[in-house]
Structures are given as structure tokens and as C-alpha cells.
Amino acid sequence: MQLQLQDFTTLVRNMAASVQGSATTLIDLTTGSILRAILEANASVALWLQWLIVLVLGQTRAATSNGADLDTWVNDFSLTRLPGQAAQTTVTFSRITPGYVASIPVGTQVKTSDGTQTFAVLADTTNPAYVPATASYTLAAAATSIALTVQATTQGAAGNVQPGIIDMLASAIPGVDAVTNPLQAQGGLDAEPDAALRARFANFIDSRSRATPAAIAFTIDSLQQGLSHVVTENISPSGASAPGTFIVTINDGSGAPPAALISAVATAVDTVRPVGTQFFVQPPQNFLANVSLTITVSDNNKPTAQASVTSAITAYIAALPLGAPLPITRVAALAYAAAANITNVATITINGAAADLIPTATGIVMPGLIAVN
């Protein structure tokens, strides 16, 4: 039964009605009367007890718990909140005058203009300038700049800073004068929000002791945030009918998940797959979307409108899930919404055709060349 909450005024009014209804004569309940003061005091106590009840109810169910209370609730089932992820980007260390070798150690920190976000240089053994013996990068004497990968020192979406924001050296580096990030930092995620944890907890309960698509979905979702997947049953990777075989297609938002992630998904799926079955884990098939359109503006600020339209269309396509189509009418809607000075959108094509781009169920549409004329 749902608790019917009452505010202070309602409590006093209901008490007064009850007292008056039980009396044979008119009761003085005017402001300042003794009986009115007693009723108001009782209402205050009732309001406090009501709040305690709400607090208890909010902490005794996963559906109503929040934050640390929700964590302790699901921890009893050996389930934990997925951690956040740190953003990464490429920064360029530069100097005005070359002439001597400079060294940039792994772990060197750089900061955003306001000092709120700090990034540290990562080790990259594939970079020719990396020196494993000293865990540092060498800026050659004749070079004026070097591009290195950095990662935010704290997890969270706040690390997804815009280009040009990282422009401070946390400490002086001999032979380096400046730093900047030509690209936006990406990949930063806050810890799993309460709503997502509740939904995953429900899937956890539903998938116990079952070798079902729900169990497979849960074990994949529990690896890391930002994964999408599609399970295709009774088919082989070649597309032929294969009873007892299923394919798991995964994507981490890049369209090309790394081999380590595919291996981790395979290991996780193997723990819940039905006995006597075989499965394959594969990346999605990429369907590149080269979009072309022509816009008309009401003023002379067309370059800004073109940039806004390009950014809006690229962001929309990049966020499409597995199997989702790219409707050509959506392109027009995105263009009109991107800038207020756009008066007409015409000649829209996707990959040279005036038609929707529809991927396979295990495919994903990826942004290609966005030409806004």
C-alpha cells in the first residue's frame, strides 16, 4: 500500500475536523487558542514521524535507494556500481626555439586554462620518441613540437574538454614552452548513475540461472559503460543457418572495438552461454555515411551555419546504436535545428543517393565526409 503523505497544514486541518466532529458544542480552534496549539504540536510530531517513515522506505528497496544506500543494497548480491572512465586526448608540447634535446617523462601533468582538470602523459611504446629505459619521450634537437597521448587524472565526463582548453604546464619542462590540445578529449564517463544501476540490477535478477539473451546482455553490460550489443541466434558468421550457434556483435562507440575488449566479452559470455552451443564475438560492420546537402541562410554568416550543421550531423550519426538507420529526413531536421539563420535545406544525399542509409542488424552507421554547401 502506498503511503499517503500529508503536509503540516493538512495534518492540522484533519485533526481539527476530527476534534470538532467528536464534540457536541463548538470548539475554539482559532489562532492562539490552547487546543489549536496542542493540535499544531501533534502535527509537528506527526510530520517528523512521517519523514522518518519515508527515509526508511527509501533505504529498504533498490527502487527507491540512492547513492551509497543503493550501493550497499546491490552489494549484498555481489553486484557493484560500474566505475567512471578517464578522458583521453592528444596534446602537442611545443617550443619557440629548437636546438637541444628535451625530455618529457611519462606522468608529466598538464592542466586546463581554469586549472580544474589535470591530464598526465601516458606511455606509448609505439611512439618512435618513447624511450623505455627512462620512461620518457625525447623531443629531438631539431624538432619544435611533439604530440603525446594524455589521460585525465580523475574519472568523469568533466574531462571531455574542448580543443585548445589544455594549455598549462603543471610544472616547468626544460626545452618546452607551451602545450595545447588540438582535439577534444573523449571517453570520460562518470560512475554508473543510479538509474542505470537499478536497471542492471533488475537484469541481474532476471538472468540468474538462465542461459538466455538477458543473461548474455547482463554479463556484457557489466564489463564497462558505453557498450552496445546485438545477439543473433542460429546463424554462423558467414550468414548460413547454424542451429545452436549465436553471434554477439559489440560496439564501444568507436565502430572498431579493440581486440582486448572482444576477448573480454567472449570470456564473459562463455560463463553464461547455454551448454552445447557455440558462439562468436565480432565487431560491427561499419556503414560509412557521406552526407551532402545545400543550405540557404538569411544573412552573410553562412560559414558559421555550415560549421554548426556539420557538427550536429556528425554528433547524431556518431550516437546511432547498432542496427539503427540514418533517415534522410533526419538530416534535414538536424540542419534546420543547427542554426536559426538557415532558411532552406536542399539537395540532400547520403552516399550519393537521396535515400535512407539502412545498415544490417549487426551494422552501425559511422560519420564520413559531411559536405555542407
C-alpha positions in Angstrom: 0.0 0.0 0.0 1.4 3.4 -0.9 2.0 5.9 1.9 -0.3 8.9 1.6 1.8 11.9 2.6 0.3 15.0 4.2 1.8 18.4 4.8 1.6 20.4 8.1 -1.5 22.4 7.1 -3.4 19.2 6.1 -2.5 17.4 9.3 -3.7 20.3 11.4 -6.9 20.6 9.3 -7.7 16.9 9.6 -7.1 16.9 13.4 -9.3 20.0 13.8 -12.1 18.3 11.8 -11.8 15.1 13.9 -11.9 17.0 17.2 -14.9 19.2 16.1 -16.7 16.2 14.8 -16.5 14.4 18.1 -17.6 17.5 20.2 -21.3 18.4 20.9 -20.5 22.1 21.1 -18.5 24.5 19.1 -14.7 24.2 19.8 -12.4 27.2 19.8 -9.7 26.4 17.3 -8.8 30.0 16.4 -5.2 31.0 16.1 -3.7 31.4 19.6 -6.1 29.1 21.3 -4.8 26.4 23.6 -6.4 23.5 21.7 -5.1 24.9 18.3 -1.6 24.9 19.8 -1.9 21.3 21.0 -3.1 20.2 17.5 -0.2 22.1 15.8 2.3 20.4 18.2 0.9 17.0 17.4 1.0 17.8 13.7 4.7 18.7 14.0 5.4 15.3 15.7 3.4 13.5 13.0 5.3 15.3 10.3 8.6 14.2 11.8 7.4 10.6 12.1 6.2 10.7 8.5 9.6 11.9 7.3 11.3 9.0 9.2 9.0 6.5 7.6 9.8 8.0 4.1 13.5 7.8 4.9 13.3 4.1 5.9 11.2 3.2 2.9 13.7 5.0 0.7 16.6 2.9 2.0 15.0 -0.5 2.1 14.3 -1.0 -1.6 16.6 -0.8 -4.6 13.9 1.0 -6.5 13.9 3.9 -4.0 17.5 3.9 -2.6 20.1 6.4 -3.9 23.9 6.8 -3.9 25.7 4.9 -1.2 22.4 3.3 0.0 21.8 1.8 -3.4 25.4 0.5 -3.4 25.0 -1.3 -0.1 21.7 -2.8 -1.4 23.2 -4.3 -4.5 26.5 -5.2 -2.8 24.6 -7.9 -0.9 24.1 -9.6 -4.2 27.8 -9.3 -5.2 26.9 -6.6 -7.7 28.9 -3.3 -7.8 28.5 0.0 -9.5 30.5 0.4 -12.7 33.3 2.9 -12.2 33.8 6.0 -14.3 36.3 6.3 -17.1 39.0 8.9 -17.6 39.0 11.0 -20.8 41.9 10.9 -23.2 43.2 13.1 -25.9 46.4 14.1 -27.8 48.3 17.2 -26.7 51.1 19.0 -28.5 54.2 20.0 -26.5 56.0 22.8 -28.4 58.8 25.3 -28.1 59.7 28.5 -29.8 63.4 27.8 -30.4 64.8 24.3 -31.1 68.5 23.5 -30.6 68.8 20.9 -27.9 67.2 17.6 -26.9 64.4 17.8 -24.4 62.9 15.0 -22.3 59.2 14.7 -21.3 58.7 11.9 -18.7 55.7 9.7 -18.6 53.3 11.1 -15.9 54.1 14.7 -16.8 51.0 16.7 -16.0 49.2 19.4 -17.9 46.1 21.4 -17.0 43.1 23.2 -18.5 43.0 27.0 -18.6 40.9 27.2 -15.4 43.0 24.6 -13.6 40.1 22.4 -12.9 41.2 19.4 -15.0 44.6 17.7 -14.9 45.9 15.3 -17.5 49.0 13.1 -17.3 51.2 11.8 -20.2 50.7 8.1 -20.9 53.4 5.6 -22.0 53.1 4.6 -25.7 55.6 2.0 -26.8 54.5 2.5 -30.4 55.7 6.1 -30.4 59.2 6.4 -32.0 60.1 9.1 -29.5 59.4 6.9 -26.5 62.5 5.7 -24.5 61.6 2.6 -22.4 64.7 2.8 -20.3 63.8 6.2 -18.9 60.0 6.0 -19.3 60.1 9.3 -21.2 59.7 10.9 -24.6 62.6 12.6 -26.4 62.0 15.9 -28.3 64.7 15.9 -30.9 67.1 18.9 -31.1 65.8 20.0 -34.5 62.1 19.5 -33.6 59.8 22.2 -32.3 56.9 20.1 -31.2 55.8 16.5 -30.3 52.3 15.1 -30.0 51.6 12.8 -27.0 48.6 11.0 -25.5 47.4 12.2 -22.1 44.7 10.9 -19.8 42.7 12.8 -17.2 43.9 12.1 -13.7 40.3 11.8 -12.4 37.5 9.9 -13.9 34.3 11.6 -15.2 32.7 13.3 -18.1 34.1 16.6 -16.9 37.4 15.5 -18.5 35.9 15.7 -22.0 37.2 19.2 -22.6 37.1 21.1 -25.8 40.0 21.7 -28.2 42.5 24.3 -27.1 41.5 24.2 -23.4 44.5 22.3 -22.2 47.2 25.0 -22.3 49.1 24.9 -19.0 52.1 23.0 -17.9 51.7 21.8 -14.3 55.5 22.2 -13.8 58.3 23.6 -15.9 59.8 21.3 -18.5 63.3 22.3 -19.8 63.1 22.8 -23.5 59.3 23.0 -23.7 57.5 26.3 -23.8 53.8 25.5 -24.4 51.2 22.8 -24.6 47.8 22.6 -26.3 45.2 20.0 -27.3 44.2 20.3 -31.0 41.4 17.7 -30.4 38.6 17.3 -28.0 39.2 15.0 -25.0 36.9 12.0 -25.2 35.9 8.8 -23.4 35.4 10.4 -20.0 32.4 8.9 -18.1 31.0 9.5 -14.6 30.4 6.5 -12.4 27.3 4.5 -13.3 24.3 6.6 -12.4 21.6 5.3 -10.0 19.0 4.7 -12.8 21.4 2.6 -14.8 22.5 0.6 -11.8 18.9 -0.1 -10.9 18.1 -1.3 -14.4 21.2 -3.5 -14.4 20.2 -4.9 -11.0 16.8 -5.9 -12.4 18.5 -7.6 -15.3 20.8 -9.3 -12.9 17.9 -10.8 -11.0 16.1 -11.8 -14.2 19.1 -13.5 -15.6 20.0 -15.7 -12.6 20.4 -19.4 -13.5 19.4 -18.8 -17.1 21.2 -19.2 -20.4 19.2 -16.6 -22.1 19.7 -13.4 -24.2 19.0 -11.4 -21.0 21.8 -13.2 -19.2 24.2 -12.6 -22.1 23.2 -8.9 -22.2 23.8 -8.5 -18.4 27.3 -10.0 -18.5 28.3 -7.7 -21.4 26.7 -4.6 -19.8 28.7 -5.4 -16.6 32.1 -5.2 -18.3 32.2 -1.4 -18.8 29.9 1.5 -19.6 29.2 2.7 -23.1 28.9 -0.8 -24.7 26.1 -1.7 -27.1 25.5 -5.2 -28.4 23.2 -7.4 -30.6 22.8 -11.1 -30.2 21.9 -13.0 -33.4 20.8 -16.6 -32.9 21.1 -19.7 -35.1 23.4 -18.2 -37.6 27.1 -18.5 -38.4 29.5 -15.6 -39.1 29.2 -16.4 -42.8 25.4 -15.8 -42.7 24.5 -19.5 -43.1 21.9 -21.2 -40.9 23.6 -22.8 -37.9 21.3 -24.1 -35.1 22.9 -23.9 -31.7 25.2 -21.0 -32.8 24.8 -17.4 -31.9 26.8 -14.3 -32.7 27.4 -11.4 -30.3 28.1 -8.1 -32.1 29.6 -5.4 -29.8 30.5 -1.7 -30.2 32.2 0.6 -27.8 31.1 3.8 -29.7 34.2 3.7 -32.0 32.9 1.3 -34.6 36.1 -0.7 -34.1 36.3 -2.1 -30.6 39.9 -3.3 -29.7 40.8 -7.0 -29.7 41.2 -6.9 -25.9 37.6 -5.8 -25.4 36.3 -8.5 -27.9 38.3 -11.1 -25.9 36.9 -9.9 -22.6 33.3 -10.1 -24.0 34.0 -13.6 -25.2 35.2 -14.7 -21.8 32.2 -13.1 -20.1 29.7 -14.7 -22.5 31.3 -18.1 -22.1 30.3 -18.1 -18.4 26.5 -17.8 -19.2 26.2 -19.4 -22.6 23.9 -22.5 -22.9 25.7 -25.8 -22.7 26.2 -27.5 -26.1 26.3 -24.2 -28.1 29.0 -22.2 -29.8 29.2 -18.5 -30.2 31.3 -15.8 -31.9 32.0 -12.3 -30.8 32.6 -9.8 -33.6 32.9 -6.0 -34.1 30.1 -4.3 -36.1 30.1 -3.9 -39.8 30.7 -0.2 -40.5 28.4 1.7 -42.9 30.1 5.0 -43.7 27.7 7.9 -44.2 29.0 10.5 -46.6 26.4 13.3 -46.4 26.0 16.2 -48.7 23.5 19.0 -48.5 23.0 22.6 -49.5 21.8 25.3 -47.1 20.4 28.8 -47.7 20.9 31.4 -45.0 19.2 34.7 -44.3 22.4 36.7 -43.7 26.1 36.7 -44.5 27.1 34.3 -41.7 27.0 31.1 -43.8 30.4 29.7 -42.6 29.2 29.6 -39.0 26.0 27.9 -40.0 27.9 25.4 -42.1 30.1 24.5 -39.1 27.1 24.1 -36.9 25.3 21.8 -39.3 28.4 19.7 -39.8 28.9 19.3 -36.1 25.2 18.5 -35.4 25.0 15.8 -38.2 28.4 14.2 -37.1 27.3 14.0 -33.5 23.9 12.5 -34.4 25.5 9.8 -36.6 28.2 9.0 -34.0 25.5 8.4 -31.4 23.4 5.9 -33.5 23.2 2.4 -32.0 23.7 -0.9 -33.7 21.3 -1.5 -36.5 19.8 2.0 -36.4 19.2 3.6 -39.8 20.1 7.1 -40.9 16.9 8.7 -42.3 17.5 11.3 -44.9 14.7 13.4 -43.4 16.5 13.4 -40.1 19.5 15.1 -41.8 17.2 17.9 -42.9 15.7 18.3 -39.4 19.2 18.4 -37.9 20.3 21.1 -40.3 17.3 23.4 -39.6 17.8 23.0 -35.9 21.5 23.7 -36.0 21.3 27.4 -36.8 18.5 30.0 -36.7 19.6 31.7 -39.9 19.0 28.7 -42.1 16.0 29.3 -44.3 16.2 26.3 -46.7 17.9 22.9 -46.9 18.1 21.2 -50.3 19.9 18.6 -52.4 20.4 16.1 -49.5 22.2 12.9 -50.4 23.7 10.1 -48.4 26.5 8.3 -50.2 25.3 9.9 -53.4 21.7 8.8 -53.2 18.6 10.7 -51.9 17.6 7.7 -49.7 17.9 6.5 -46.2 21.0 4.6 -45.2 19.9 1.3 -43.6 22.6 -0.9 -42.1 22.3 -4.6 -41.2 21.1 -5.7 -37.8 24.8 -6.1 -36.8 26.0 -3.0 -38.6 26.5 0.6 -37.5 26.3 3.9 -39.4 29.5 5.9 -38.9 30.1 9.5 -39.9 32.1 10.0 -43.0 32.5 13.2 -45.1 29.9 15.8 -44.2 29.7 18.3 -47.0 27.6 21.4 -46.3 27.4 23.6 -49.3 
